[in-house]
Amino acid sequence: MMSKAKAVISRVWRSYRFSHHHHGGPQIMSSLQRCRQLSFLNSRMIHNEQNKDDDCIHDVIIIGGGPSGLFLSSLLSSYGIDSQILFDKRPEEELLKHPQAHFINLRSMEILKAEMPNVYDGIKREMPDVSEWEGFHFGGSVMGSRGRRLGRVVHPVKEPLKAGESGSAVLAPTTNDGGVHASAIPANNNDDDDDDESDKDNFISVCRPAHLAQNKFVSLLLNEAKQRHGGSGKCNLRYGEEVTAIEEIYPETQSKPIISIQTSHGQSYQTRYLIAADGVHSFARRSFGIPMMGTSTMQNLINVHFRTNPQLSDMLMRDSDQVAMLHFVYNSQLVGAFVCHDGRKGEWVLQIPFFPPYQTMDDFSADKVREMVWAGLGMDRHEASECDFDVLSIRPWTMSSLVAQSYVNKSNNLVLVGDAAHAFPPAGGFGMNTGLQDSHNLAWRLALLLHHSSNDRMTKSILAKYESDRKPIATQNAALSVRNYNRTLRIAKACYLDAQHPALLTTVLGSPPMSLLPLQTRQDMFRRLVRVAMMPLASLASSNSSLHATHIERNVQSILKSGGSLPLIFPKFEIGFSYDHDVLSKKEDGSNDTQGYYPRIKVGYRLPHVVLEVRKSLFPHTHDGWSVLETTSHQAEASSDSLFVTLTDISSQLRRVLSCKAPVFTVLIVGPLIASSLTSIKESVERVTKQKNTSLVMANILGDGHDVNESTITLIDSQQVVWKLMSEEPSYTAINACNAIVIVRPDGHISSAEFVEEGNISSVVEKIISQGLESAVGDIL
């Protein structure tokens, strides 16, 4: 079979060379596409033959079917890795019940737009209107009319951020009656609105962040995975089947160890790569003895999921100035944070601090929790008989700040993603987003390994690069999340609630001589002392003025005015992070966490958002795959033969446009080329493609007014932004340069970039491509 496949590849390659010399652009694209697909098929034929010999050794098994695991499974399917199974011990219906995480940040939305447009469109369709989640509210109750308003901040999520614009929230000034001035809220910038003509190309992203409950997001990911697995996905997506045993085995037919698993259904499976996506208590990670480093217990909490009926939902969402994503509530009956996942549909979660063993689950019985929810909402349940809610679940959980000591085991056949690799405080919403981006970074690396029938050296190098990319990002995001959590404690302290006091109390009760008392006695003492500490907060449960409440309000307002609120948008952390170790080694003190992002074209960084025009005539058979700009001004400018796209994630876009199964590295040639140089560059790209067995796609970025070569993918940068951004980098020398070369990894990050002097481009292009490949995966291709 292998020899037949090689013969087919050879015929197609000759066809491509013939088409290149004798025909126009579309035929080149078609032949290039067929070459990529059949090269991939050759790899899969090899693996299929091995599967028969080795009693079906799967390429990949994923343990954990949450966001990270499902996203990875779909990405692998897009790369043609069909020999994969996903296991999750939870039934599918349980996975879709609880909201959990809810914020999808800029980078995650960009990736979804480029890789899974159906999921991206589903998020935009299903998420609440931005006016319902742009704010955070601080006060004595959710309903501001029933309790003291301490402050409300509004985050910059309505309008796309511009270069250098801060992600800091704005304190909304109050009116005399306690309401919020409409002028304090940034003007809505819906897709229907016209953008300022002078600023429309200065946005930092083609996307905006989103707010959607995790169970709804998982439902979209699950539908996508099922479609990519052939409809139902029952053979590949095994929900309700738990992995109960894991071991490494050394088959005589294999050159390296593989992993064998057993499941609760009594079945055994073997795999080349096992992916641990099974959460912070990962069975897979623990099976290989990989420890988590950091703080395992920062705070215990009770998570209450409840759903309001239509009458209560309407009452809670009636006043726009009391609607918010998060409500931090402080009164004598409850200190907690309400998360409004979807107020119109009644989906809420309440997080309450929990102090075991001096509090138990008996303190959070269904009846007691209902009383807490009513108190937090600011309503007397007897006042509005038609209003009600259902408590759907009451669960304890532990907030941690942890990062795995290693992301890969010693044999390089177990890889950690998502919460199995890291756990953060939820403040800032980095947990799920970091996991999604782990999967995005890992998927193309696994595809490369499986396409190449990799050896030990190649496997170790590529997976080591995954760890060196993602582990520092997790460490950075963990520290940021802890700073964010501490910001919420600062607000509580302004209400005279010091988090150190219950910690000190639990320490005293757990130490001699107090520890000699019966546990029940100590529990009673703890409960009484907590009630006494919360009694002064009764002044916040009423909108009536009191000296104590006024003093607390001034404290909180002072913090919010100085930017001390919990932020929601972190431009430099969301899209400005780099895989450059020197950049990540710099410690953050928290003073610039919401600092604006400035686009850079530099190795390690994500390729920035630059508006490009694509000529449709070069792609007569498909326009799918491009990340098209959604603003009406760009749609209006697009002609019948053009569309406007983003430069961000150009490799993912080209892979989808060309229907290429293998991971694509993009070779961007910036600036005009004479015919002889163009031919030479194409030959160099073809030569490296063949030598490295790696998919390289060349694209030429030109300014306005240059002739477009129809045999080349051409992207029009009318403002020459790419050239300007490179010229601003001190590490590049632009003297006498007429072209620049940028190598872009499959995940959209830059792996090599250089200016090239006139007449010298054809001689250096292979060197720059090789440098880019080595930077991305090591010197192993």
N, C-alpha and C positions, 0 to 999 in steps of 0.2 A: 504493500500500500504506500509506503514512504517513497519508493522509487517512482510510482505513478504520480504521486502528488508533485514531486520535484520536476517531473517531465511537464506537467501542466503549468507549473510556475514558470518554467523556462520558456514555454510557448507564449505565455502572457507577457513576460518580460520583453521578448523579441517584438511582440505586438506593440507594446508601449514604446519601444525605441523607434519602431517604424512610424507609429502615429506621431511621435514627437517631431520627426524629421519631415513628415509629409502632410500633416493635417493641422487643423486649428484647435483652439482652446478646449471646447467642450469634449472633443474626442480624447484629448490628453487627460482631462479629468476623469472621464469614464474608464480609460485604460488604467490610470493610476489607482482608481478605486478598485477595479477588479484585481489588480496586482496585490493591493493591501489585503483584500478579502481572502484571496487564495493563499497568500503567504500565511495568513492566520489559520486557514483551513488545514494547511500542511501541519502546523503545530498541533491543532486539535486532533488530526488523524493519528499523530504520534501518541498522544495521551490516550486516545480511545483504544489503540492497540495495547498500551500498557494496562489499561483498565481490565481488558479481557484476561491478560496473563496474570494479573495480581488480584483476582477476585474482587474487582470493582474498587479500586482505590480512588476516592473522590479527590478532586482538586482542592476544594475548600469545604470545611464545615464551620458554620457560625453558631455559637451558643449565645442566645439572647436575641429576641425579636422586637426590641424597642426601636427608637429612632435610628441609633447608630447601626445596629445590626441590619435592619430593613433597608436602610439607605445603601449600605455596603453591598448587600445582596443584589439590589437593582443595578448598582454601578457595575458589579462583576458581570451581570447578565448583559449589560450594554457592551462589554468587552468580549462577549461570546463565551464566558466561563460558565457553561451550563452544568458542569459536573460539580454541583454544590448543593448543600442541604443546610437549612436553618432550623434549629431546635429552640423551643421556649417552653418551660414547664407550665406557664400560665395558659389557660384556654384563651382563644382569640377574643371572646366576648369580655373577659376580665380586663384584657389589655385596653379595651376601648371604653372602659367605664370612668376611670379616674383622670382628672385633668392634668395634675402634676405641673411640669414646665409649661411655659406659655409664650415666651418671647423668642422670636426668630430674628437674629441680628442681620446687619447689612451683608456681611460676607456670606452667611448661609443662604440668604435670599439670592445673591448673585449666583452662587453655585447651583441652586435649584433652578434658577431661570435658564442657565446654560445647559445643565445636564438633564433635568426632569421638568420640562415646561408644563406638563399636565398637573404635577404637584404644585408648582409655583402658581399657576392660574387658580387651582383649587383653594390655596391659602388666601389669595386676594378675594376670591368669591365668598368664602365662608367666614372670614374674620370680621369682627365688629367694626363699625365705622371708627375712624381714628379719633374723632371727637370724644368717644367713650373711653379711650385708654391713654390719652396724651398726658393725663395729670396724675399726681400723687396727692392724697389728701391726709391731713393731720388734724385730729380733733377728738372730741369726747364721744363721738358716734359717727356712723356712716352718714346718716341724715343730718346735714349741717343745721337744719332748722330745729332739731331736737337736742342738740348738744353744742358745746363751745367749739367754734372754728379756731384752730390754731394756725392754720396756713394751708395753702395749696400751691403746688409748683406745677408748671407746665413744661413739658419736654419738647425739644425741636424735632418732632416726627411728622408734622403735617407737610412741611416743605422739604425737598431734597437739600441736604447740606452742600455748601459750596466749599471750595478749597480754603483751608485755614479756619473754617467756622467751628466754634466750640460746641460741644455736646451738652453744655451745662443747662440745667433747668432754670426757668424764670419764675420768681415768686409773683403770683397773681395778686395784685392789690385788691383789697376789699372795699365794697361800698359801705355807706352808712348803715344799711340794714344787714350787713354781714355777707352780702353776695359778692361775686367776683366781677370786676370790670371786664366786659367782652374785649376791650382793647388790649388786655393783658395776654390774650391768647393769640398766637401767631395765626395769620390769615391762612385759610384752607387753600391748599394748592393741589386740588384734585386733578386727575388726568384730563378733565375737561377744561381746566383753566389754561389761559394763555400764559406762557412763561415770558419773563423779561427778555427781550431779544438780545440784549447785550450780555446777559448772564446765563443763557440757556445751555451753553457748552462748558460751563465752569463748575458743574456739579461733580461731586467726588464719586458718585456711583450711578449706575443705571437703575438701581433699585431703591426701595425704602424698606425699613424694618417692618415686621409684622407681629401681631398679637393674636395667637390662636392656641387654644388649649391643646395640650400634648395628645390627648386621646383622639381629637379630631385630626390633628396632624398625622398621627400614626395611622389613622384610617385611610388618609390619602396615600401615605407611603405603602400601606399594605395593598391597596388596590393597584398601585403601580407595580409592585413586586409580583403580584398575581398575574398581571397582564404580561410581564416580561418572562414569567415562568410558564406561559401557555394557558392562561385562563384562570383556573381555580388555584393553581400553585400547590395543590395538596401533596404532590410528590416531593416538592422542594421546601415547602414551608410547613413545619411540623409543630404546630401549637398544641399544648397539652401533653407534650412528650418531653420528659425531663432526662437530661444526661446524668447518669448515676455513677459512672466510672470512666476514668481516663487513664491511659498508659501509653508510653512509647514502646514501639516494637521495631525489630530490625529484620525485615524479610530478606531472604537470600537474594531475591530478584531485584532488590533496591540498593542503590549505592549509599543511601543515607536513611536515617530512621524516619518512620512515619508514626502517626498517632492513631490509636484505636480507642473508640468510645463504646460504651454500652448505654442503652436508654431504658426508661421505665416500661417500655413496651416489650422488653426482652430481646431487642435487636442489637446487633453489633455493626459498627461502621468503621471504615478506615479512611484516613485523609492525609494528603501531603501537608496541608496547612490548616491548623485549628485557630479560629478567631474567637477570642473571649470578648463578648459584648454583653455579658451577663451581670452587669451592675457592680456596685462597690463591694458586695460580698461575694464576688465572682468565685464560683466553684472551680472553674478552669484555671484561674490565676493561682488559687490556693493549692491546686493539685500539683503545680510545678514549683511551689515554695517561693513565689515572688512576693515580697512584703510590700506594704504600703507605707510611705514615709510622710510624717506630718502629725496633725492633731486629729485624733479619731473621734473625740467628743467635744465639740465646741458648745453645743446647746442641744438639749432634748426638747422636742416639740410634739404637740398633738395636731394632726391635720384633720380638719372637719370639712367634708364635702357636703354641701347642701344645695337644694334647688328650690327657688322661690316660685310661688304660684303666680299666674298672670297679674293678679291685683297687686301683690306685693312688688313684683318686678316693675310694674308701671309706676308705683309710688317711689321706688328707689331711683328710677331713671328719669323721673319727671323733670327735675331741675338740673339743667346742664352744668351749673356751677358746683354741684355736689357729685357729679359723675367722675369716676377716676378708675385707673387700673388697680391701684393699691390704696387702701384706707388704713392708716395707722391709728388705732383707737386706744385711748387711755381713759378709763373711768374706774370707779370703785368696784365694779363687778367683773370687769374684763380689761386686760391688757393684751392686745393681739393685733394681727395684721390680716385684713380681709383682702383677698384677691378676687377681683371681678373678672372672671373669664369671659362671660358674655351676659351682661345684665339684662338685655332684652329677652333672652331665653332662660334667665334665672339661674345661670351656672356660677356658683361661688365656692370659694374655699376660705376657711378661717384657720390661721396658724396661731396656736396658743403655747407659750412657754410651759415646760413640763419639768418637774424636779424629782425624779425617782431617786432613792426609794421613799422619800418623804411625801411624795404624791404617788398615787396609783391610778390605774384605769378606772377605779371606782369613783374617783374625783371627776371623771369625764364620762359618766353614764349618759345615755341618750337624753334623759330629762334634764340633767344639769347642763349639758351642752346646749340644749334648746334655750335655756334661760340665758346662757352666755351670749348666744347669737342675738336674741331679742335685745339684750342690754347693749351689745355692740352696734346693732342697727339703729338704736336710739328710739325704740318703740315699746310701748306697753301692749302686750299681746291681746289685752282685753279691749283696747281702744278701737282697733280696726278688725272686727270679727271676720271679715272676708279675706284678710291677708294671712298668709301662712307659708310654711316651707317644709320640705322633707329633708331630714338628715339621711344622707345616702351612705356615708361611711365615717368612722372615727378611727384614726390610725396613729400610733406613735411613730416617730422617726427621729433619727439623730443627725444633726448637722455636723459635717466634718470638713477638714481641709487636708486632702491627701493626694499624693502622686506616687504611682508605682515606682519602685526602685529600678525596674527595667521594664521595657515595653515588649521585649522579645526573650524567649527562653534560650538556654545555652545551645540547643540543637537547631535553633532558628526555624522551628515549625509551629510555634505558638506565638500569636501576636495579640496584644491588648488594644482595645479601642473603647472610647466612651467612658462610662462610669467604672468599668473594670480597670481602667488606667488612671482615673483621677476622680475626685469628688470635691466639689466646692460648695460653700454657702450659696444659697440661691440668689442673693443680692447681686443684681447686675445681669443675671440670666446667662452666665457663661457656660454652665454645665452641659446642657444639650447641644449648644452651638459648637463647643469645643469638640464634642463627640462626633457630630456630623462632619466637621472638618478633618478629624482623624480619619474617618472612613474615606473621605475624598482623597486624602493624601496616600492612603494605603492601597486603594483599589487599583490604581494604575501600576503600582509597583508589583502587586500580586499578578496582574495581567502580564507584565513584562517577564516575570519569573516563569510563569506557566507557558507563555508563548515561546520562550527560549529553551525549554527543557533544561533548566538551570543546574549548574554544579554548586558545590558547597560554597566556594569562594564568592560566586555571584549572589547566592541567596544571602549570605552573611553581609555582603556589602550593601545590597539594596535595602534590606530590613534594618541595618544599622543606620542608614540614612533616614529611614522613616522615624526611628527613635530620636535621632539627633535633630530632626525637624520638629517633631511634635512634643517631646517631653519638655523642652524649655518653654514652649508656649503654654503648656499645662501649668508649669511652675509659676509662670508670670500671671496667668489668669487666676490661679489659686490665691496668690498674694493680693491681687486686685479685689477678688471676691471677699477676702477677709477685711480689707480696708472698707469695702462697701457695707459689710455687716457692722463694722465698728461705727460707721456713720449713723446707722439706725439706732445704735446704743446711745450715741451722743444726743439724739433727739429725746430718747427716753429719759436720759439724765437731766435734760432741761425740764422734764416733768417731775423731777425729784425721784426718779426710779433709777437707781444705780445697779447695773448688772452684777457688780462685785458683791453686793449685799447678800443676795440669795446664795451665791457661791461661798461666801464666808460663813453664812449660816449653816449650809450643808456640811462644811468642813468642821465647824464646831460641834454639830450634832453627831458627826461620825467619829469624834475623837474623845478620849477619856477626859473628864469623867462622864460626859453626857452619853457616850456610847454604851455605858453600863445600864442605862435606862432601857426599858422595853421599847421595841421599834414603834409600836402603836402610840406610846406616850410621846415619843419624839415626832411622829407624824402629826399628832394633834398640836404640838407646840409650833411646828413649822406652819401649819395651816392658819393658826391664830395670828402668828406674827406677820404672815403675808397679808391677811385681811386688814390688820392694823396699818401696815405700810401703804395699802391701797386706799384707805378711807379718805385721805385728803383729796383724792381724784374725783370725789363725788361732785366737786364744784364744776368739773368739766362736762358732767352729764346734762347740764342745763345751759341754755343760751343766756340765762340771766347773768348779769355782771356780779363778780365778786373779786375781792382783792387778790385772793390766792390764784384764781383762774387768770386774772389779768397779768399777774406776775409770770405765770407759766407761758402765757401767750407771747409776752415780750421776749422771754428766753428763746422760745422756738422760732419766732420771727427773726431774731438776731442771727440765728444759725442759718435759716433759709435764705436770708438776704445776702449773707456772705458766701453763698454757694456751698453750704455744708450739708445740703440735702442728699439723699440717695440718688445718684444719677441713673439714667436709663440708656443714654447714648455715649459711647466711648470710641470716637472715630479712629484714634491712633491704635487702639487695641483691636478693633473690629476689622479694619482693612489696612491699617498702617503697620502691622507686625511684619517682621522679617525673619527669614531662616538663616540670617547671618549671625553667627555666634557672638561676634563682637558687639552687635547691637543689643542682643538679648542679655548680655552679661551686665549691662548697666542697671543698677538698682533704682526702683521708683520710690519716691517718698510720699506719693499720693497727692502732691500739690498740683500736678498737671494731668490728672487721670482723664479729664474730659477735653484735653487739648485737641485742637483741630488737626486735621490730616492734610498734608501737602503731597500731591502726587510725585512719585519718584520712579525713574527707570534705572534701577540698580539691582545688581545680583542679590537674590534672596527675597526681594519684595514682590508682591502681587503686581502684575502688569496693570497700570492704572486705567481708569475710565477715560477714554478719548473718543470723541464722536468721529466715526468713519462712515464714508459713503461707499456702498457696494453697488456695482453695476449688475443688474439682474441678468443681462444678456450673457454674462459669463457662466451663469448657472441656469440654463434653460429648463432643466428637468426638475429642479427642486429649489425652493427658497426656504425650506424648513431648516432649522438648526441655528439660524442666526439669532443673537440676542438683540432684538430690534428695540430701538428707543420708543417709548410709549407716549411721550409728550406730543400734544397736538401740533405744536409749532414744527417739530421735525416731521410728523406725518404729513403736514400740509406741504412741506418743502419737497418731500419724496416724490419723484416723478414716476412715470410708468416704467422707467428702466433703472430706477435707483431705490435704495432703502438705506436708512441710517441705523448703524449698529454700534456697539461698544467694542473697544479694543480689549477690555477685560475678558479673561477666559477665552481668548481667541483660539487656543488649541482645542478646547472642547467644542467650540462652534464649528471649526473646520472639520473636526472628526465627524460631527453629526451631519454637516452639509455634504461631506463626501461619503457618508455611510461607511466609515472605516471602523473596523472592529478593534484593531490594535491601538494602544495608546499613541497619541500623536505629539511629537515635538514640532513646534513651529519655528521656521527660520524666517524672521522678518528682515527684509532688506529695505532700509529707509533711504529714499532718494532715487533719482532717475538713473537708468542704466542704458549704456549703449548696447547694441545688438550682440556684439562679440562677448561682452562681459556677461550678459544675460545667459547666453548659451553656455559659457564656461561655468557659471554658478550653478546652473541646472545640472550640468554633468557632475559637478562636485557633490551636489546634494544626492544625486542618484547613486554616486559611487559610495558615499558614506551610508546611505540607506541599505545598499547591498552588503557592504562589509560588516555593518553592525546589526543587520537584520532588525532594524528599527524604523518605524514610520516617521519620516520627516516630510513636512509639507512647507513649501516655500511660498511666501506672499510678499508682494512689493508695495510699500507705502509711499504714495506720491502726493505732492501738493497739487493744488488746482493748476490747470493749464498745461500739464504734461500729457504727452500721448500715452494711451493705455495699450499695452501689449496684450492682445486677446489670448495668447497662449500662457499667460501667467495670472494667478490670482492677484488682483490689484485692489488696494484699499485706498480711498482718497481721504487724506488728512488736510482739509482745505486751509486750516489755520497753522499747519506745520507744528502742531503741539508736541508730537513725539520728538522731533529734532530739538525743539526748545528745551524740553525736559532733560534730554541727554546732555545738552550744552550746559545746563545748570549744575551738573554733577562734577565736582572738582577732580574726581578720579578718572574722568575721561578727557582725552586731549583731542580737540576738534580742529586744530590748526591744519590747514590744507586738506581737510576731510571733505569729501563729496558724498560719502555714503556712511551708513551705520548698519551694523548687524546686531540683532537681538535674538537670542535663543530662548524660547518660552517652553517651559515644562508642560506636561499634560494637565497639571493642576493649576495652570495659569501664573505660576511664579517664574521669575526671570532666573535663568541659570548661566547666562553669559551675555555680555553687551560690550561693543567696542565701536569707536569711530574708525573709518578706513580711509586712507589717503587715495587721492585720485589715481586711477590706473592700477591700484594694488589689490582691489577687492577679490578678484578671481583667485589670487595666489594665497589669500589668508582665510578664505571662507571655510575650508575644511578644518583648519586649526581651531577656528572659533567654535565650530559645531562640536568638535571633539572635546574642547574645554567645557562646553555647555553640558554635554552628556556625562562627562566625568564629574562635574559639579553636582549633577542631579542623582547619579546612581553609583558613582565610583568608577575606577578604571577597569571595568570588567566586561564591557560590551565588545 
